[in-house]
Amino acid sequence: MAELLDYRKKPQIYVYSVPNQPGVKVGDTSRRTKSDRDVDAVVARIEEGLVNTPNKQYKLEYFTEAITNDGAYFRDHAIHKILLNRGIRRLATEWFDCSVEDVKAAILEMKTGIRTDRNRLGTFPMRPEQKNAVEKTSLYFSKYPKTHEGRAPHFLWNAKMRFGKTFTSYQLAKEMGWKRILVLTYKPATEKQWREDLDGHVDFEGWQFIGGKQGWENIDEEKPVVWFASFQDVMGKDKESGALKERHKRMRQEDWDCLVIDEYHFGAWRDSAKELTSEDKDEKDPLTDLEEGQIEEILPFKIGSYLYLSGTPFRALAGGEFSEDQIFNWTYADEQREKKNWQGRDEDNPYAELPQIVMMTYQMPDSLREIAKQGEFNEFDLNKFFSAKKNDEGEYVFERENDVQKFLNILRGMDLDVAIENKMDHQKPALPFEDARLLSTLKHTFWFLPRVSSCKAMKRLLDNDPFFGEYEIINAAGKDAGIGKEALDPVLDKIGDPFKTRTITLSCGKLTTGVTVKPWSGVFFLRNTDSPETYFQTAFRAQSPWSITNAENPNEKEIIKPTCYLLDFAPSRALKLMANYSNELGGVSDNRTTEKRLEEFIEFLPVLCYDGVSMTKLDATAILDISTYGTASTMLAKRWQSARLVDVTTIVLEKVLNAPDVLAALEKIEDFRNLRQDITKTINSEKSLNEKKKERAETGDEPTKEEKKKEDAEEKENKGFKRQLREKLLKFITRIPVFMYLTDYREETLIDVIRNLEPELFTKVTGLSVRDFDRMCEIGVFNQNELNQAIFMFKRFEDSSLIYAGGRSLSGDEKIGGFDTTLTRDEIDEVILSEVI
């Protein structure tokens, strides 16, 4: 009966090496073992062949099933033949003088029938969300080609870091049949990823990549071309001649199927770009003076379509640059949800290696917070605390060096007991360089500081510290650290074997986006920022997947970094940024409340907060409470002084010029006597300056010193006029709260009260007639959406005084009027919550 019972067979190809013996052996087997594990069958076959060998030492390098994509099986001699045809020398019957990568390439050729080079071994398919991005984008580009309206269509991928934007962009190009793809970025360090994704995958066999200082030379015109460059390089000039760089002339002549704008949040929003490069003066932004949405108008290239890539394009979304059908969204919560839901499937989890993020916030002791306080919350001012200056020896030192040393001691748990003044209910928090779990995880961290001088002072202090001196301190700030991708290689070199080293990388802008450093497991925020783009682009540097291959089974991986950490020392600011980030993630089509969005986000990104007494895991309500604590009166006052209430962009100013009645009404007021003349002058000046910039971009000319000085002065004057005009117009708006105090109507919209109930009172308080106010709202001078939110906030905070005075008890369904709409009290709470964050 034994001959009737047998294990099923599965053909496999394997590769192994022997210590101190050249080459590798390529064999095959179809056997199975009791465990039914592929690796056990391969090991059994190898050890059977070594049974008569005195020394059985060997290393299993690789194995895979010996089945082609068409379903046919093959033997090891088929691989031997391919290796020989490639010119690889046979050392013995099944031994070859080659690398494991050479054998992998031969196996891949056998499986697919397509010859690939030894480095092009990627065969992995797109993940589900990547397929969705390609399908949605290709459908839009096909439906609205450039010929449709005479202008190139554009599309935005609002996709978190680690989505795989480079690989998926290439897949989109393949789907669309594009042959010419231009990639421009503000962060040159991303070139490595763009090149590797193209050169490493079988789907892009024959595609050509131009990067660095390369040009069009040796390009096969019949094959697809990807040209990668930075805006700094493309918009720059030759240092010697001052003319357009020779290698870029062809770039301007070519008809590009698509321009991919990588890291779009830097280009579209000046404050984020400036914040990250303000202290690294070598990383200049050549498009600093462009307003959002002007990139497509100013670039001197022939483009068929635009693809924008960003992990944090919040202001671009809020500004309406892209409609809903021009946006693909993929968030951190989406990713982690798929990772969780994948469990139980037969296929390997493609999200398994992506670490979960944990935020840890710490309130510093009063003794340190008193030294550097700022804002209405008396928040810990990190920029002030870590400010540095040169000493007599010319070295950078912290202005409060003793206090910074106390801060470093607290990270190790040394001075905390003294600082908390023996509070009875105190529970010691998990500190990054004291808690054994964190200490083992945070062997390689990234510290984000305010300035180059702060980085230099921190390196000096850490190098001389008995504990931190055991770490390799890497200063990645300033010119000495390199520009763009040149700043990354020294960091990787110093990390070396991450299991044997410990490093701290210091930066004030470099390496905060578009780079992958697998061993980084924590980001320390030691600077102020109000920008969620800056904050989370930097934070996600810690989420790079890190796994290693199992030595006994090369097809299995061990995940080294299942969790990574964000560590912040200004809790209310950090939590406000988190609430802001989670609120913006879903895009315009997400109708959930702010609290619901935050609840989902922190399900996958938990928050631990040390408040000076104990460390607690926060829920959504607690996060919102902390992020908004103590802001009622000051927030209300600031809201009515917000520049967003008044629009003085060129488009609106042109509408004012075309509205004689509005101009006439305003020019009766002393502050606006010469308004028509001033607006006309400013608009003409801006158009002339933009035209000159465009002409120079096309010709490669540079302005003379005199021209530059004159144009700079002109731009400064234009901006000054707009600022003054906004301030004058805001005077009308700031009188509206006075009008609301004087009227008793709460349920009617303000516009109805103004028009129908108390028009005389409105004119008396604000100085504007109802008709003039209506017209200014109509042409967009006053932002009605912002007015609605400001009014709702005013009335919501007015509730407490009404209750205190015994005037009324308020219910959640009570109707309250805004500027031109009416909401219930519960709905207003949600409006205010969204506004706060």
ZAMARGU-4260 file (C-alpha; in steps of 0.2 Angstrom, whole numbers, plus 5000, padded with zeros to 4 digits):
<rodrens>
0) 5000/5000/5000 | 5015/5012/5003 | 5018/5014/4985 | 5000/5021/4983 | 5003/5034/4995
5) 5015/5048/4991 | 5018/5067/4994 | 5012/5079/4980 | 5027/5086/4969 | 5032/5104/4966
10) 5046/5108/4955 | 5058/5121/4963 | 5075/5129/4957 | 5087/5133/4971 | 5104/5142/4972
15) 5117/5139/4986 | 5135/5143/4990 | 5149/5135/5000 | 5161/5145/5011 | 5178/5148/5003
20) 5172/5140/4987 | 5170/5151/4971 | 5153/5152/4962 | 5136/5146/4966 | 5127/5129/4962
25) 5110/5129/4953 | 5100/5114/4956 | 5082/5108/4956 | 5070/5097/4965 | 5052/5091/4965
30) 5051/5082/4981 | 5040/5086/4996 | 5043/5083/5015 | 5031/5079/5029 | 5031/5098/5034
35) 5025/5102/5016 | 5036/5118/5017 | 5045/5123/5001 | 5061/5127/5011 | 5062/5110/5019
40) 5061/5101/5003 | 5075/5111/4996 | 5086/5109/5011 | 5083/5090/5011 | 5088/5089/4993
45) 5104/5100/4996 | 5109/5090/5011 | 5106/5073/5002 | 5118/5079/4988 | 5131/5083/5002
50) 5130/5067/5011 | 5147/5061/5006 | 5155/5079/5008 | 5166/5080/5024 | 5161/5098/5027
55) 5142/5101/5025 | 5143/5120/5027 | 5133/5129/5014 | 5121/5144/5012 | 5105/5143/5004
60) 5105/5159/4994 | 5088/5158/4984 | 5074/5146/4979 | 5058/5148/4969 | 5045/5137/4960
65) 5051/5131/4943 | 5035/5135/4934 | 5034/5147/4919 | 5021/5161/4918 | 5012/5150/4905
70) 5011/5135/4918 | 5025/5124/4911 | 5038/5117/4922 | 5057/5118/4919 | 5073/5110/4925
75) 5090/5117/4931 | 5098/5113/4915 | 5087/5126/4906 | 5094/5139/4918 | 5112/5132/4915
80) 5109/5135/4896 | 5104/5153/4899 | 5119/5157/4910 | 5131/5150/4897 | 5122/5160/4883
85) 5125/5175/4893 | 5144/5171/4893 | 5145/5165/4911 | 5158/5152/4914 | 5154/5135/4920
90) 5165/5129/4935 | 5158/5112/4936 | 5142/5102/4931 | 5130/5113/4941 | 5142/5126/4947
95) 5144/5143/4939 | 5156/5158/4941 | 5142/5171/4944 | 5132/5180/4957 | 5115/5176/4964
100) 5108/5191/4955 | 5114/5183/4938 | 5104/5167/4942 | 5089/5176/4947 | 5089/5186/4931
105) 5091/5169/4921 | 5076/5162/4931 | 5066/5177/4927 | 5070/5176/4909 | 5064/5157/4909
110) 5048/5161/4918 | 5043/5176/4907 | 5052/5173/4891 | 5059/5191/4891 | 5078/5194/4894
115) 5082/5206/4908 | 5098/5212/4915 | 5104/5206/4932 | 5098/5221/4941 | 5080/5221/4934
120) 5073/5208/4945 | 5057/5216/4951 | 5041/5207/4946 | 5029/5212/4960 | 5012/5219/4954
125) 5004/5235/4959 | 4995/5235/4976 | 4976/5237/4975 | 4977/5256/4979 | 4990/5258/4966
130) 4979/5250/4953 | 4965/5262/4958 | 4976/5277/4956 | 4981/5272/4938 | 4963/5267/4933
135) 4956/5284/4940 | 4969/5295/4933 | 4971/5286/4916 | 4952/5287/4914 | 4952/5306/4917
140) 4967/5309/4906 | 4958/5299/4892 | 4942/5308/4894 | 4950/5326/4895 | 4965/5326/4884
145) 4974/5342/4880 | 4965/5344/4864 | 4948/5344/4874 | 4949/5362/4880 | 4966/5368/4872
150) 4975/5366/4889 | 4984/5351/4897 | 4973/5342/4910 | 4980/5340/4927 | 4978/5327/4941
155) 4983/5326/4960 | 4989/5311/4969 | 4986/5315/4988 | 4995/5300/4993 | 5004/5297/5009
160) 5023/5294/5010 | 5027/5276/5006 | 5012/5274/4994 | 5024/5271/4980 | 5022/5286/4969
165) 5037/5283/4958 | 5033/5265/4954 | 5014/5269/4951 | 5018/5285/4940 | 5028/5273/4929
170) 5014/5261/4928 | 5002/5276/4923 | 5014/5281/4910 | 5014/5263/4903 | 4995/5262/4904
175) 4994/5278/4894 | 5007/5273/4882 | 5018/5288/4886 | 5035/5289/4878 | 5041/5305/4885
180) 5040/5309/4904 | 5048/5324/4912 | 5049/5323/4931 | 5053/5339/4941 | 5055/5341/4960
185) 5060/5353/4973 | 5070/5339/4982 | 5084/5332/4971 | 5087/5318/4984 | 5072/5309/4977
190) 5082/5305/4961 | 5089/5289/4968 | 5071/5282/4970 | 5065/5287/4953 | 5080/5279/4945
195) 5079/5263/4955 | 5061/5260/4952 | 5063/5262/4933 | 5079/5251/4932 | 5074/5238/4944
200) 5057/5232/4937 | 5053/5220/4922 | 5038/5231/4917 | 5050/5245/4912 | 5063/5235/4902
205) 5070/5246/4888 | 5065/5262/4896 | 5079/5276/4898 | 5082/5287/4912 | 5091/5304/4912
210) 5096/5312/4928 | 5110/5321/4937 | 5121/5330/4925 | 5116/5319/4910 | 5109/5325/4894
215) 5100/5318/4879 | 5116/5310/4872 | 5115/5291/4867 | 5096/5291/4869 | 5086/5279/4858
220) 5072/5290/4851 | 5061/5275/4849 | 5060/5270/4867 | 5052/5278/4882 | 5062/5292/4891
225) 5061/5298/4908 | 5070/5314/4912 | 5072/5318/4930 | 5078/5336/4936 | 5076/5348/4950
230) 5067/5365/4948 | 5083/5372/4955 | 5093/5365/4941 | 5081/5368/4927 | 5078/5386/4931
235) 5096/5389/4935 | 5109/5396/4923 | 5127/5390/4918 | 5139/5397/4931 | 5152/5403/4918
240) 5142/5410/4904 | 5126/5414/4913 | 5116/5407/4899 | 5104/5392/4898 | 5112/5376/4903
245) 5117/5367/4887 | 5110/5350/4892 | 5093/5358/4895 | 5090/5365/4878 | 5083/5348/4872
250) 5072/5347/4887 | 5063/5363/4881 | 5062/5357/4863 | 5054/5340/4867 | 5035/5337/4867
255) 5032/5329/4884 | 5017/5317/4886 | 5017/5321/4905 | 5026/5332/4917 | 5026/5324/4934
260) 5028/5337/4948 | 5035/5328/4963 | 5034/5334/4981 | 5021/5347/4975 | 5018/5354/4993
265) 5035/5363/4992 | 5031/5371/4975 | 5014/5376/4978 | 5015/5384/4995 | 5029/5396/4999
270) 5028/5395/5018 | 5031/5376/5018 | 5046/5377/5007 | 5054/5392/5016 | 5051/5384/5033
275) 5061/5369/5027 | 5075/5378/5018 | 5076/5394/5027 | 5092/5390/5036 | 5099/5379/5022
280) 5102/5394/5010 | 5111/5382/4998 | 5094/5374/4994 | 5086/5389/4985 | 5068/5389/4977
285) 5069/5397/4960 | 5050/5399/4960 | 5048/5408/4976 | 5038/5422/4969 | 5025/5412/4960
290) 5007/5411/4967 | 4999/5395/4969 | 4992/5388/4952 | 5005/5397/4942 | 5018/5383/4938
295) 5009/5378/4922 | 5009/5395/4916 | 5027/5400/4919 | 5037/5384/4914 | 5044/5385/4897
300) 5040/5367/4891 | 5028/5359/4879 | 5017/5347/4891 | 5003/5336/4887 | 4997/5333/4904
305) 5002/5336/4922 | 5003/5324/4937 | 5005/5332/4954 | 5012/5321/4968 | 5011/5325/4987
310) 5008/5317/5003 | 5002/5334/5011 | 4994/5345/4998 | 4982/5352/5011 | 4982/5370/5005
315) 4981/5365/4987 | 4965/5356/4991 | 4958/5370/5001 | 4962/5382/4988 | 4952/5373/4975
320) 4966/5370/4963 | 4959/5353/4959 | 4941/5347/4957 | 4935/5331/4966 | 4937/5321/4950
325) 4955/5327/4948 | 4961/5319/4965 | 4966/5302/4971 | 4967/5300/4990 | 4977/5287/4999
330) 4980/5291/5018 | 4990/5283/5032 | 4973/5277/5040 | 4969/5269/5023 | 4986/5260/5023
335) 4985/5254/5041 | 4967/5248/5039 | 4972/5237/5024 | 4986/5231/5034 | 4974/5225/5048
340) 4961/5219/5036 | 4973/5208/5026 | 4976/5196/5040 | 4969/5179/5036 | 4972/5180/5017
345) 4982/5167/5008 | 4993/5180/4999 | 5008/5189/5008 | 5002/5205/5016 | 5010/5219/5005
350) 5007/5231/5020 | 5015/5220/5033 | 5032/5229/5033 | 5025/5247/5035 | 5027/5252/5053
355) 5013/5258/5064 | 5017/5276/5071 | 5015/5281/5089 | 5015/5299/5094 | 5023/5303/5111
360) 5021/5321/5118 | 5029/5327/5134 | 5025/5343/5143 | 5042/5349/5150 | 5044/5354/5168
365) 5039/5372/5173 | 5057/5376/5176 | 5061/5374/5158 | 5045/5380/5151 | 5047/5397/5160
370) 5063/5400/5151 | 5055/5400/5133 | 5036/5403/5133 | 5026/5409/5118 | 5008/5412/5112
375) 4992/5412/5121 | 4995/5394/5128 | 5012/5398/5135 | 5018/5384/5124 | 5036/5378/5126
380) 5045/5389/5112 | 5057/5377/5105 | 5065/5389/5093 | 5069/5401/5107 | 5075/5387/5119
385) 5087/5379/5106 | 5093/5396/5099 | 5112/5397/5097 | 5126/5409/5095 | 5145/5409/5092
390) 5157/5409/5108 | 5174/5418/5109 | 5182/5403/5100 | 5170/5404/5085 | 5160/5388/5090
395) 5141/5388/5090 | 5134/5385/5108 | 5117/5386/5115 | 5112/5403/5123 | 5104/5392/5137
400) 5116/5378/5137 | 5114/5373/5155 | 5095/5371/5152 | 5097/5362/5135 | 5109/5350/5145
405) 5094/5348/5158 | 5083/5344/5143 | 5095/5330/5137 | 5096/5323/5155 | 5077/5322/5155
410) 5077/5312/5139 | 5087/5300/5150 | 5076/5301/5165 | 5089/5310/5176 | 5083/5327/5181
415) 5064/5323/5180 | 5061/5319/5198 | 5069/5336/5204 | 5059/5345/5191 | 5042/5338/5196
420) 5044/5344/5214 | 5039/5327/5222 | 5021/5327/5216 | 5012/5313/5226 | 5002/5307/5211
425) 5016/5308/5198 | 5019/5293/5187 | 5035/5292/5178 | 5033/5293/5159 | 5041/5281/5146
430) 5056/5292/5141 | 5065/5289/5125 | 5083/5286/5132 | 5078/5278/5148 | 5064/5266/5145
435) 5072/5249/5140 | 5059/5246/5126 | 5061/5263/5118 | 5080/5263/5121 | 5082/5247/5111
440) 5071/5254/5097 | 5078/5271/5095 | 5095/5267/5090 | 5094/5278/5075 | 5084/5294/5076
445) 5081/5310/5067 | 5081/5327/5077 | 5073/5342/5068 | 5080/5358/5075 | 5076/5376/5071
450) 5093/5382/5063 | 5110/5377/5056 | 5117/5385/5071 | 5106/5375/5083 | 5112/5359/5074
455) 5130/5364/5076 | 5128/5368/5094 | 5118/5352/5097 | 5132/5341/5089 | 5145/5349/5100
460) 5134/5346/5116 | 5130/5328/5112 | 5148/5324/5107 | 5154/5329/5124 | 5140/5321/5134
465) 5145/5304/5143 | 5129/5295/5137 | 5125/5303/5120 | 5144/5303/5116 | 5142/5284/5113
470) 5131/5289/5097 | 5138/5294/5080 | 5131/5312/5079 | 5128/5317/5061 | 5125/5335/5056
475) 5115/5336/5040 | 5113/5355/5041 | 5121/5369/5031 | 5132/5369/5015 | 5145/5357/5023
480) 5132/5343/5023 | 5129/5343/5004 | 5114/5348/4993 | 5100/5337/4989 | 5104/5319/4987
485) 5122/5323/4992 | 5117/5325/5010 | 5110/5307/5011 | 5125/5297/5006 | 5136/5303/5022
490) 5121/5298/5033 | 5120/5281/5026 | 5138/5278/5027 | 5139/5283/5045 | 5125/5272/5049
495) 5134/5257/5041 | 5128/5241/5049 | 5113/5247/5059 | 5114/5233/5071 | 5131/5238/5076
500) 5130/5257/5077 | 5119/5270/5085 | 5116/5287/5077 | 5107/5304/5079 | 5105/5314/5063
505) 5103/5333/5066 | 5094/5343/5053 | 5084/5359/5051 | 5077/5356/5033 | 5088/5343/5024
510) 5082/5325/5022 | 5064/5329/5028 | 5055/5323/5012 | 5058/5311/4998 | 5072/5301/5006
515) 5072/5283/5014 | 5083/5279/5029 | 5077/5262/5035 | 5085/5262/5052 | 5077/5278/5057
520) 5064/5273/5070 | 5060/5290/5078 | 5059/5308/5074 | 5062/5321/5088 | 5053/5338/5085
525) 5064/5351/5093 | 5057/5366/5083 | 5041/5376/5081 | 5030/5374/5066 | 5012/5378/5062
530) 5012/5369/5045 | 5005/5351/5045 | 5014/5349/5028 | 5031/5352/5036 | 5027/5342/5052
535) 5020/5326/5044 | 5032/5326/5029 | 5046/5325/5042 | 5037/5313/5054 | 5035/5300/5040
540) 5054/5299/5038 | 5052/5287/5053 | 5040/5275/5044 | 5052/5268/5031 | 5050/5249/5031
545) 5065/5239/5038 | 5066/5220/5036 | 5079/5207/5033 | 5080/5191/5025 | 5079/5175/5035
550) 5096/5166/5033 | 5088/5149/5033 | 5074/5153/5021 | 5078/5168/5009 | 5060/5169/5004
555) 5055/5174/5022 | 5058/5191/5030 | 5059/5197/5048 | 5052/5214/5051 | 5064/5224/5061
560) 5053/5239/5064 | 5035/5235/5067 | 5033/5252/5076 | 5041/5269/5075 | 5039/5285/5085
565) 5036/5304/5084 | 5042/5313/5100 | 5036/5331/5103 | 5039/5342/5117 | 5025/5355/5114
570) 5009/5345/5117 | 4995/5357/5112 | 5004/5362/5096 | 5008/5344/5091 | 4990/5339/5095
575) 4983/5353/5085 | 4993/5349/5070 | 4987/5331/5072 | 4969/5336/5072 | 4972/5347/5058
580) 4981/5333/5048 | 4967/5320/5051 | 4953/5333/5047 | 4961/5337/5030 | 4965/5319/5025
585) 4949/5313/5018 | 4947/5328/5005 | 4931/5337/5000 | 4920/5322/4998 | 4923/5316/5016
590) 4907/5321/5025 | 4912/5314/5043 | 4913/5326/5058 | 4930/5332/5063 | 4929/5321/5079
595) 4925/5305/5068 | 4940/5308/5057 | 4951/5310/5071 | 4944/5294/5080 | 4949/5284/5065
600) 4966/5292/5063 | 4971/5289/5081 | 4965/5271/5080 | 4980/5268/5069 | 4991/5282/5076
605) 4989/5281/5095 | 4994/5296/5105 | 5003/5295/5122 | 5003/5312/5131 | 5013/5316/5147
610) 5005/5331/5156 | 5018/5333/5169 | 5009/5320/5181 | 5006/5305/5171 | 5007/5298/5153
615) 4990/5294/5146 | 4983/5287/5129 | 4972/5300/5122 | 4955/5298/5114 | 4949/5311/5100
620) 4939/5321/5113 | 4955/5323/5124 | 4965/5328/5109 | 4953/5342/5104 | 4951/5348/5122
625) 4970/5350/5124 | 4973/5357/5106 | 4959/5371/5110 | 4961/5374/5128 | 4961/5392/5134
630) 4959/5399/5116 | 4941/5406/5117 | 4943/5425/5119 | 4959/5427/5110 | 4954/5415/5096
635) 4938/5425/5094 | 4947/5442/5093 | 4960/5435/5080 | 4946/5428/5070 | 4939/5445/5066
640) 4957/5451/5061 | 4960/5437/5049 | 4967/5442/5032 | 4956/5428/5025 | 4940/5439/5028
645) 4946/5450/5014 | 4952/5445/4997 | 4964/5457/4988 | 4970/5446/4974 | 4973/5452/4957
650) 4957/5444/4951 | 4946/5452/4964 | 4955/5469/4961 | 4950/5468/4943 | 4932/5465/4947
655) 4933/5481/4958 | 4939/5491/4944 | 4925/5485/4933 | 4912/5490/4947 | 4911/5509/4946
660) 4898/5510/4959 | 4909/5501/4972 | 4924/5512/4967 | 4914/5528/4969 | 4907/5522/4986
665) 4925/5518/4993 | 4933/5534/4985 | 4921/5545/4996 | 4931/5538/5011 | 4947/5547/5015
670) 4957/5530/5016 | 4952/5526/4998 | 4954/5543/4989 | 4965/5537/4975 | 4959/5519/4974
675) 4956/5518/4955 | 4973/5524/4951 | 4982/5513/4964 | 4973/5497/4959 | 4976/5501/4940
680) 4995/5504/4943 | 4997/5488/4954 | 4988/5477/4941 | 4998/5483/4926 | 5014/5482/4936
685) 5010/5464/4941 | 5006/5459/4923 | 5022/5467/4916 | 5033/5458/4929 | 5025/5441/4925
690) 5027/5443/4907 | 5045/5448/4909 | 5048/5432/4920 | 5039/5421/4907 | 5050/5428/4892
695) 5066/5425/4902 | 5061/5408/4906 | 5059/5404/4888 | 5075/5413/4882 | 5086/5409/4897
700) 5091/5427/4899 | 5095/5434/4916 | 5090/5452/4922 | 5104/5465/4924 | 5108/5471/4941
705) 5098/5487/4938 | 5083/5478/4931 | 5083/5466/4946 | 5084/5480/4958 | 5070/5489/4950
710) 5059/5474/4948 | 5062/5469/4967 | 5057/5487/4972 | 5041/5486/4961 | 5036/5469/4968
715) 5039/5476/4986 | 5028/5491/4982 | 5014/5480/4975 | 5014/5469/4990 | 5014/5484/5002
720) 4999/5491/4993 | 4989/5475/4994 | 4993/5473/5013 | 4988/5491/5016 | 4972/5489/5006
725) 4968/5473/5016 | 4970/5482/5033 | 4959/5496/5028 | 4945/5485/5022 | 4947/5474/5038
730) 4942/5490/5048 | 4924/5488/5041 | 4924/5469/5046 | 4930/5472/5063 | 4915/5483/5067
735) 4903/5469/5063 | 4904/5461/5081 | 4899/5478/5088 | 4884/5478/5077 | 4880/5460/5083
740) 4882/5466/5101 | 4869/5480/5098 | 4856/5469/5089 | 4845/5456/5098 | 4842/5445/5083
745) 4851/5428/5084 | 4840/5416/5074 | 4840/5427/5058 | 4855/5427/5046 | 4866/5443/5048
750) 4863/5448/5030 | 4844/5448/5033 | 4846/5458/5049 | 4857/5471/5039 | 4845/5472/5024
755) 4828/5471/5032 | 4828/5473/5051 | 4842/5486/5056 | 4850/5494/5040 | 4852/5511/5048
760) 4861/5503/5063 | 4873/5494/5052 | 4877/5510/5042 | 4880/5519/5058 | 4892/5506/5065
765) 4902/5501/5050 | 4901/5517/5039 | 4895/5507/5024 | 4878/5507/5016 | 4869/5491/5014
770) 4870/5492/4995 | 4888/5495/4995 | 4891/5481/5007 | 4881/5469/4996 | 4891/5474/4981
775) 4907/5471/4989 | 4902/5454/4995 | 4895/5450/4977 | 4912/5453/4969 | 4922/5444/4982
780) 4930/5458/4992 | 4922/5451/5008 | 4924/5432/5010 | 4906/5426/5014 | 4912/5408/5019
785) 4924/5415/5031 | 4911/5428/5038 | 4899/5413/5041 | 4912/5404/5052 | 4917/5420/5061
790) 4899/5424/5065 | 4895/5406/5071 | 4911/5407/5082 | 4906/5423/5089 | 4888/5417/5093
795) 4894/5401/5100 | 4905/5409/5113 | 4892/5421/5117 | 4881/5407/5123 | 4890/5406/5140
800) 4886/5424/5144 | 4868/5422/5139 | 4867/5407/5151 | 4876/5415/5165 | 4865/5430/5164
805) 4849/5419/5165 | 4844/5425/5148 | 4840/5408/5141 | 4844/5389/5141 | 4851/5383/5125
810) 4847/5367/5116 | 4856/5358/5102 | 4843/5360/5089 | 4841/5379/5092 | 4843/5389/5076
815) 4856/5402/5075 | 4860/5414/5060 | 4876/5416/5052 | 4881/5428/5038 | 4869/5421/5025
820) 4864/5404/5032 | 4856/5397/5047 | 4862/5381/5057 | 4858/5373/5073 | 4868/5375/5089
825) 4875/5357/5086 | 4880/5361/5068 | 4889/5376/5074 | 4899/5366/5086 | 4906/5356/5072
830) 4909/5372/5062 | 4919/5379/5076 | 4928/5363/5079 | 4934/5362/5061 | 4939/5381/5062
835) 4949/5378/5078 | 4960/5365/5070
</rodrens>
